Amino acid sequence: MLVGYSKGTTDALEAAVNHPEVAQRVSAIVSFAGVVGGSPLADSLPGFQESLIKNMHIPACPEGDQGVVESLSRKTRQAWLAEHTLPHTV
């Protein structure tokens, strides 16, 4: 069983789809406040979030968000869900 919170849920879903060796060991994915279908927050403030993240200087972290905010948008999540099916074992 994989348990995901927020973006962790999308990561768990993608791991199950993209890595058959992981899916074979998973019987369920449980979501707590998961961003399965996308986040209105990711849709509503992309410029603000992008600016905020871009201006944060955290040692040992690459600059920017590496596309994370966009990956949580409703458009991106809905497209992913339409294109992918969870393995039958999950």
Secondary structure, 3 states (H helix, E strand, C coil): CEEEECHHHHHHHHHHHHCHHHHCCCCCEEEECCCCCCCHHHHHCHHHHHHHHHCCCCCCCCCCCCCHHHHCCHHHHHHHHHHCCCCCCC
